[in-house]
């Protein structure tokens, strides 16, 4: 019987059963390939054993994958050492990589049984599939190949990061208001769009209500999305990073007021003491700098924070909602464009403020997701990514490729997560010393009837 404790004699008997040549079996005996070694066998190992025939190597890899699959099944619902080692993602990578016709002894069906997996399209436009274990039963471990071991504390870290950056931004906005240039000496700068666009008094509040509507849509998506933890981490991380960059640009250069209608409202702020300054920072911080909450600020022009929020929400909604719902995507983009128009029509920002906000926010969002979707942290040269993108590396290290848009009723498996949480942290240190985890790009899963391979799909165009 296949097991990790099988001797090399049992492995050789298994090979003879499947008609492997004696010359190859003798090499297995010479290298004392036991059950564990056979489970971890790779094609590079076979080359080092001087098995030159490609056909023999593929056949042996096929048999090793069958052995490995049998070992996995022997653990039933318990977490096997192989699952610990490979995070249950790359265990069947070789089996799914090679597809063969059905054999008479049922070896293929044993190897490629996907009955315990849920396969679904990773995006509405893609025909590629992603497979996850069915965790509907409470006695099964919470498992997911996208993020095998989710860490809720990382969500709190990302939220804390965004919260602290919001406080820093509020402080910089107060400083920028204090350093606001006198309009009598520094009139509004020439602006091609503002000079030809009439001022609409209610436009700025309309832009904020558009943002509220986009936020409501985003919260609904978060509520039902299966990978809401990953989405929240990414939202807080990107929001915090963009606004931290905005704080720097606001502090470096002070632009004059963009409209003469702000003459009375926008005058250099003078505080009697530090307590008054802190109270103003706290007011902006907790009020999110929104005029509909009674917060009016000046000097925070380069670049537009309102445009940043609108653009970021739009990109997150279109990225993590089903692509087949084109009406939702169109509605989100229309709201984004109308929000930008309202900001321009309010004459609260220069055109360059809005343009830079859209460009910086969209590029940062796309670059972040490009790195995450291509699993840059799992490549051979990952050290460069760890150095240049420390925040990204911290939040995305455990995420395997593209996050599929799968939805569920939230918290329906909370009992399974709660009761099985200690089991998900087990790790077999002996196996870790025996070999290093494979670095293939993603897990595969093949249905024995349709022979459809489930693999990482190309990032959809936003």
C-alpha positions as CSV (number, residue, x, y, z in Angstrom):
1,X,0.0,0.0,0.0
2,X,1.3,3.5,-0.9
3,X,2.5,5.4,2.2
4,X,5.2,7.8,3.3
5,X,6.7,5.0,5.4
6,X,7.0,2.5,2.6
7,X,10.4,0.9,2.1
8,X,12.3,1.1,-1.2
9,X,11.4,-2.6,-1.8
10,X,7.7,-1.7,-1.7
11,X,8.3,1.1,-4.1
12,X,10.2,-1.2,-6.5
13,X,7.3,-3.7,-6.3
14,X,4.9,-0.9,-7.2
15,X,7.1,-0.1,-10.2
16,X,7.2,-3.7,-11.3
17,X,3.5,-3.9,-11.0
18,X,3.2,-1.1,-13.6
19,X,5.8,-2.7,-15.9
20,X,8.7,-0.4,-15.4
21,X,11.9,-1.9,-16.8
22,X,14.4,-3.6,-14.5
23,X,17.2,-1.3,-15.5
24,X,15.2,1.7,-14.1
25,X,14.2,-0.3,-11.0
26,X,17.8,-1.1,-10.3
27,X,18.6,2.6,-10.2
28,X,15.7,3.1,-7.7
29,X,17.3,0.4,-5.6
30,X,20.7,1.9,-5.9
31,X,19.4,5.3,-4.6
32,X,17.1,3.7,-2.0
33,X,14.0,5.6,-3.1
34,X,11.5,5.0,-0.3
35,X,7.9,6.1,0.0
36,X,8.7,9.7,1.0
37,X,11.3,10.1,-1.7
38,X,9.0,8.7,-4.3
39,X,6.3,11.2,-3.3
40,X,8.7,14.1,-3.7
41,X,10.3,12.8,-6.9
42,X,10.8,15.4,-9.6
43,X,12.0,15.2,-13.2
44,X,15.3,16.8,-12.2
45,X,15.8,13.9,-9.8
46,X,15.3,11.4,-12.6
47,X,17.9,13.2,-14.7
48,X,20.4,13.1,-11.9
49,X,19.7,9.3,-11.7
50,X,20.8,9.1,-15.3
51,X,17.4,8.1,-16.7
52,X,17.8,9.5,-20.1
53,X,14.6,8.3,-21.8
54,X,12.0,11.0,-21.9
55,X,9.2,8.4,-22.1
56,X,10.5,6.6,-19.0
57,X,10.8,9.9,-17.0
58,X,7.3,10.9,-17.9
59,X,6.0,7.5,-17.0
60,X,7.8,7.6,-13.6
61,X,6.5,11.1,-12.9
62,X,3.0,9.8,-13.6
63,X,3.4,6.9,-11.2
64,X,4.9,9.1,-8.5
65,X,1.9,11.4,-8.8
66,X,-0.4,8.4,-8.4
67,X,1.5,7.3,-5.3
68,X,1.3,10.8,-3.9
69,X,-2.4,11.1,-4.5
70,X,-3.0,7.8,-2.7
71,X,-1.0,9.0,0.2
72,X,-3.1,12.2,0.3
73,X,-6.3,10.2,0.3
74,X,-5.1,8.0,3.2
75,X,-5.3,11.0,5.5
76,X,-9.0,11.6,4.8
77,X,-10.1,14.9,6.4
78,X,-6.9,15.3,8.4
79,X,-4.2,17.6,7.2
80,X,-1.4,15.4,5.7
81,X,2.3,16.2,6.0
82,X,2.4,16.6,2.2
83,X,-0.3,19.2,2.5
84,X,1.7,21.1,5.1
85,X,4.8,21.0,2.9
86,X,3.2,22.1,-0.3
87,X,0.3,24.2,1.1
88,X,-1.9,21.6,-0.6
89,X,-1.5,23.5,-3.8
90,X,1.5,22.0,-5.6
91,X,1.0,18.4,-4.4
92,X,-0.7,17.4,-7.6
93,X,1.2,19.8,-9.9
94,X,3.0,17.0,-11.8
95,X,-0.1,14.8,-12.0
96,X,-2.2,17.6,-13.6
97,X,0.7,18.7,-15.8
98,X,0.7,15.4,-17.8
99,X,-2.6,14.1,-19.2
100,X,-2.8,10.5,-20.5
101,X,-5.6,8.3,-21.9
102,X,-7.5,6.2,-19.4
103,X,-5.6,3.1,-18.4
104,X,-7.1,-0.4,-17.9
105,X,-6.1,-0.5,-14.2
106,X,-7.9,2.7,-13.4
107,X,-4.7,4.5,-12.5
108,X,-5.7,7.7,-14.3
109,X,-9.1,8.0,-12.6
110,X,-7.4,7.5,-9.3
111,X,-4.9,10.2,-10.1
112,X,-7.2,12.8,-11.6
113,X,-10.2,12.5,-9.4
114,X,-11.6,16.0,-8.8
115,X,-14.8,15.1,-7.1
116,X,-13.7,16.8,-3.9
117,X,-12.9,20.1,-5.7
118,X,-15.1,23.0,-6.8
119,X,-14.0,24.3,-10.2
120,X,-15.2,27.6,-11.4
121,X,-14.2,30.3,-13.9
122,X,-11.8,32.7,-12.3
123,X,-13.3,35.6,-14.3
124,X,-16.4,36.2,-16.3
125,X,-14.4,36.5,-19.6
126,X,-12.0,33.6,-19.0
127,X,-12.5,30.0,-19.9
128,X,-9.8,28.9,-17.5
129,X,-10.8,27.4,-14.2
130,X,-9.7,27.5,-10.6
131,X,-10.3,24.6,-8.2
132,X,-10.9,24.7,-4.5
133,X,-11.8,22.0,-2.0
134,X,-15.4,21.9,-0.9
135,X,-15.5,23.3,2.6
136,X,-19.3,23.1,3.0
137,X,-19.1,20.5,5.7
138,X,-18.1,21.6,9.2
139,X,-15.8,18.6,9.7
140,X,-13.5,19.6,6.8
141,X,-10.6,22.0,7.2
142,X,-11.0,25.5,5.8
143,X,-8.9,25.4,2.7
144,X,-8.5,27.6,-0.4
145,X,-5.7,27.5,-3.0
146,X,-5.9,31.3,-3.5
147,X,-4.8,31.9,0.1
148,X,-4.3,28.6,1.9
149,X,-3.8,30.2,5.3
150,X,-5.5,33.6,5.5
151,X,-4.4,35.9,8.3
152,X,-7.1,38.1,9.6
153,X,-4.6,40.2,11.6
154,X,-3.1,41.4,8.3
155,X,-6.5,43.0,7.5
156,X,-6.2,44.9,10.8
157,X,-2.7,45.9,10.0
158,X,-3.7,47.3,6.6
159,X,-6.7,49.1,8.2
160,X,-4.4,50.6,10.8
161,X,-2.0,51.7,8.1
162,X,-4.7,53.4,6.2
163,X,-6.0,55.0,9.4
164,X,-2.6,56.4,10.3
165,X,-2.1,57.7,6.8
166,X,-5.5,59.4,7.1
167,X,-4.2,61.2,10.2
168,X,-1.0,62.2,8.5
169,X,-3.0,63.5,5.6
170,X,-5.2,65.6,7.9
171,X,-2.2,67.1,9.6
172,X,-0.6,68.0,6.2
173,X,-3.9,69.5,5.1
174,X,-3.8,71.8,8.1
175,X,-0.2,72.8,7.4
176,X,-1.1,73.4,3.7
177,X,-4.0,75.7,4.8
178,X,-1.6,77.6,7.1
179,X,0.8,78.1,4.2
180,X,-1.9,79.1,1.7
181,X,-0.7,81.9,-0.6
182,X,-2.4,85.3,-0.2
183,X,-4.9,85.7,-3.1
184,X,-4.2,89.4,-3.4
185,X,-0.6,88.6,-4.3
186,X,-1.1,85.2,-5.9
187,X,-4.3,85.1,-8.0
188,X,-5.6,81.8,-9.5
189,X,-3.3,80.2,-12.0
190,X,-4.4,80.0,-15.7
191,X,-6.2,76.8,-16.3
192,X,-7.5,75.8,-19.7
193,X,-10.5,73.8,-18.5
194,X,-11.5,76.0,-15.5
195,X,-11.3,79.1,-17.6
196,X,-13.9,77.6,-20.0
197,X,-16.1,75.8,-17.5
198,X,-18.7,77.7,-15.6
199,X,-18.7,77.4,-11.8
200,X,-21.5,75.3,-10.3
201,X,-22.0,75.9,-6.6
202,X,-23.5,72.5,-5.7
203,X,-21.1,70.5,-7.8
204,X,-18.6,69.6,-5.1
205,X,-21.2,68.1,-2.8
206,X,-22.6,66.2,-5.8
207,X,-19.1,64.7,-6.3
208,X,-19.0,63.6,-2.7
209,X,-22.5,62.0,-3.0
210,X,-21.2,60.1,-6.1
211,X,-18.4,58.9,-3.9
212,X,-20.8,57.7,-1.2
213,X,-22.8,55.8,-3.8
214,X,-19.6,54.1,-5.2
215,X,-18.6,53.2,-1.6
216,X,-22.0,51.6,-1.0
217,X,-21.5,49.5,-4.1
218,X,-18.0,48.5,-3.0
219,X,-19.3,47.5,0.5
220,X,-21.9,45.2,-1.1
221,X,-19.3,43.5,-3.2
222,X,-17.1,43.1,-0.1
223,X,-19.9,41.6,1.9
224,X,-20.6,38.8,-0.6
225,X,-17.1,38.2,-2.1
226,X,-15.5,35.0,-0.9
227,X,-12.0,36.6,-0.7
228,X,-13.1,39.7,1.2
229,X,-10.1,39.6,3.4
230,X,-7.7,39.9,0.4
231,X,-9.9,42.7,-1.1
232,X,-9.9,44.6,2.2
233,X,-6.1,44.3,2.5
234,X,-5.6,45.6,-1.0
235,X,-8.1,48.4,-0.6
236,X,-6.5,49.7,2.6
237,X,-3.0,49.2,1.4
238,X,-3.6,51.1,-1.9
239,X,-5.6,53.8,-0.3
240,X,-3.0,54.4,2.4
241,X,-0.2,54.5,-0.1
242,X,-1.9,56.9,-2.5
243,X,-2.8,59.3,0.2
244,X,0.7,59.1,1.7
245,X,2.0,60.2,-1.7
246,X,-0.6,62.9,-1.8
247,X,0.6,64.2,1.6
248,X,4.1,64.6,0.2
249,X,2.9,66.5,-2.9
250,X,0.7,68.8,-0.8
251,X,3.5,69.6,1.6
252,X,6.2,70.3,-1.0
253,X,4.4,72.9,-3.1
254,X,1.6,75.3,-2.2
255,X,-0.6,76.3,-5.1
256,X,-2.8,79.4,-5.1
257,X,-6.6,79.2,-4.7
258,X,-8.1,77.9,-8.0
259,X,-11.2,80.1,-7.9
260,X,-12.1,83.6,-6.9
261,X,-15.4,82.3,-5.3
262,X,-13.1,81.0,-2.5
263,X,-11.8,84.4,-1.5
264,X,-13.7,84.7,1.8
265,X,-13.5,81.0,2.7
266,X,-9.8,80.3,1.8
267,X,-7.6,82.6,3.8
268,X,-4.4,81.6,5.6
269,X,-5.3,79.8,8.8
270,X,-3.8,81.0,12.1
271,X,-4.1,78.9,15.3
272,X,-3.8,80.3,18.8
273,X,-2.0,77.3,20.1
274,X,-1.1,73.7,19.4
275,X,-4.4,72.4,20.9
276,X,-6.4,74.4,18.4
277,X,-4.3,72.9,15.6
278,X,-4.7,69.4,16.9
279,X,-8.5,69.9,17.2
280,X,-8.5,71.0,13.5
281,X,-6.5,67.9,12.5
282,X,-8.9,65.7,14.5
283,X,-11.9,67.4,12.8
284,X,-10.6,66.7,9.3
285,X,-9.4,63.2,10.3
286,X,-12.7,62.0,11.6
287,X,-14.8,64.0,9.1
288,X,-12.8,62.4,6.2
289,X,-12.3,65.9,4.8
290,X,-15.8,65.9,3.3
291,X,-17.9,69.1,2.8
292,X,-21.1,67.2,3.3
293,X,-19.9,66.6,6.9
294,X,-19.2,70.3,7.4
295,X,-15.4,70.1,6.6
296,X,-14.0,72.8,4.4
297,X,-10.3,72.8,3.5
298,X,-8.0,74.9,1.3
299,X,-4.5,74.4,0.0
300,X,-4.8,70.7,-0.5
301,X,-4.7,70.9,-4.2
302,X,-1.9,68.7,-5.7
303,X,-3.4,66.2,-6.1
304,X,-7.2,65.8,-5.7
305,X,-8.1,63.5,-2.8
306,X,-11.8,63.3,-4.0
307,X,-10.7,62.2,-7.5
308,X,-8.4,59.6,-5.9
309,X,-11.2,58.1,-3.9
310,X,-13.6,58.0,-6.9
311,X,-11.0,56.4,-9.2
312,X,-9.9,53.9,-6.6
313,X,-13.5,52.8,-5.8
314,X,-14.3,52.5,-9.5
315,X,-11.3,50.3,-10.2
316,X,-12.0,48.0,-7.3
317,X,-15.7,47.7,-8.2
318,X,-14.9,46.8,-11.9
319,X,-12.1,44.4,-10.9
320,X,-13.9,42.4,-8.3
321,X,-17.4,42.2,-9.7
322,X,-18.5,39.7,-12.3
323,X,-17.4,40.8,-15.8
324,X,-20.6,39.5,-17.3
325,X,-22.5,42.3,-15.4
326,X,-21.6,44.9,-17.9
327,X,-24.3,47.3,-16.7
328,X,-22.6,47.5,-13.3
329,X,-19.2,48.3,-14.8
330,X,-20.7,50.9,-17.1
331,X,-22.6,52.5,-14.2
332,X,-19.4,52.6,-12.1
333,X,-17.4,54.3,-14.9
334,X,-20.2,56.8,-15.5
335,X,-20.3,57.7,-11.8
336,X,-16.5,58.1,-11.8
337,X,-16.6,60.4,-14.9
338,X,-19.5,62.4,-13.5
339,X,-17.7,62.7,-10.2
340,X,-14.6,64.0,-11.9
341,X,-16.7,66.5,-13.9
342,X,-18.4,67.7,-10.7
343,X,-15.0,68.3,-9.1
344,X,-13.9,70.3,-12.1
345,X,-17.2,72.3,-12.3
346,X,-16.9,73.2,-8.6
347,X,-13.6,74.9,-9.3
348,X,-12.2,73.4,-6.0
349,X,-9.2,71.9,-7.8
350,X,-7.1,72.7,-10.8
351,X,-7.3,70.5,-13.9
352,X,-3.8,69.2,-13.2
353,X,-4.8,68.1,-9.7
354,X,-7.5,65.9,-11.2
355,X,-5.4,64.6,-14.0
356,X,-2.5,63.6,-11.7
357,X,-4.9,62.0,-9.3
358,X,-6.5,59.8,-12.0
359,X,-3.1,58.8,-13.4
360,X,-1.4,58.1,-10.1
361,X,-4.3,56.1,-8.7
362,X,-5.0,54.0,-11.8
363,X,-1.3,53.2,-12.4
364,X,-0.7,52.2,-8.8
365,X,-3.8,50.0,-8.8
366,X,-2.8,48.3,-12.1
367,X,0.9,47.9,-11.1
368,X,-0.1,46.4,-7.8
369,X,-2.4,43.9,-9.4
370,X,0.0,43.1,-12.1
371,X,2.6,42.1,-9.6
372,X,0.1,40.1,-7.5
373,X,-1.5,38.3,-10.4
374,X,1.9,37.2,-11.8
375,X,3.0,35.9,-8.5
376,X,6.2,37.9,-8.6
377,X,6.9,37.0,-4.9
378,X,7.1,33.3,-6.0
379,X,9.7,33.7,-8.8
380,X,13.4,32.9,-8.6
381,X,14.4,36.6,-8.3
382,X,11.8,37.4,-5.6
383,X,14.4,39.1,-3.5
384,X,14.3,42.1,-5.7
385,X,10.5,42.4,-5.2
386,X,10.9,41.9,-1.4
387,X,13.4,44.9,-1.3
388,X,11.6,47.3,-3.6
389,X,8.0,46.5,-2.6
390,X,8.1,45.7,1.2
391,X,4.5,46.6,1.8
392,X,3.3,44.6,-1.2
393,X,5.4,41.6,-0.1
394,X,4.0,41.7,3.4
395,X,0.4,41.7,2.3
396,X,0.6,39.5,-0.8
397,X,3.2,36.8,0.0
398,X,0.6,34.1,0.8
399,X,-1.7,34.9,-2.2
400,X,-1.4,32.5,-5.1
401,X,-2.1,34.4,-8.4
402,X,-5.4,36.0,-9.5
403,X,-8.2,36.3,-7.0
404,X,-11.3,34.8,-8.7
405,X,-14.6,36.5,-8.4
406,X,-16.5,34.0,-6.3
407,X,-19.4,35.0,-4.0
408,X,-21.0,33.4,-1.0
409,X,-23.1,34.2,2.0
410,X,-20.6,35.6,4.6
411,X,-19.7,33.8,7.7
412,X,-21.6,30.6,6.8
413,X,-18.5,28.4,7.6
414,X,-17.4,30.4,10.7
415,X,-17.8,27.3,12.9
416,X,-15.5,25.3,10.7
417,X,-12.9,28.1,10.7
418,X,-13.1,28.5,14.4
419,X,-12.9,24.8,15.4
420,X,-10.2,23.8,12.9
421,X,-8.0,26.9,13.1
422,X,-5.3,25.2,15.2
423,X,-5.0,22.4,12.6
424,X,-4.3,24.7,9.8
425,X,-1.1,25.8,11.4
426,X,0.5,22.4,11.7
427,X,3.7,21.8,9.8
428,X,6.0,18.8,9.5
429,X,9.5,20.0,10.2
430,X,11.1,16.7,9.0
431,X,9.6,17.1,5.6
432,X,10.8,20.7,5.4
433,X,14.3,19.5,6.0
434,X,13.9,16.8,3.4
435,X,13.2,19.0,0.5
436,X,12.1,22.6,-0.5
437,X,8.6,23.5,-1.7
438,X,8.2,23.5,-5.5
439,X,7.9,26.8,-7.2
440,X,5.5,26.1,-10.0
441,X,3.3,29.0,-10.8
442,X,0.0,27.5,-9.6
443,X,-2.0,24.4,-8.8
444,X,-3.7,22.3,-11.5
445,X,-6.8,20.1,-11.4
446,X,-8.1,17.9,-14.2
447,X,-11.5,16.2,-14.5
448,X,-11.2,12.6,-15.6
449,X,-14.1,12.9,-18.0
450,X,-13.6,16.2,-19.7
451,X,-9.8,16.4,-19.3
452,X,-10.1,20.2,-18.6
453,X,-7.1,21.6,-16.8
454,X,-7.7,24.2,-14.2
455,X,-4.8,26.7,-14.1
456,X,-4.0,30.3,-13.4
457,X,-5.7,32.6,-15.9
458,X,-4.5,35.8,-17.6
459,X,-5.5,39.0,-15.8
460,X,-8.6,40.4,-17.3
461,X,-8.4,43.8,-18.9
462,X,-10.0,46.5,-16.7
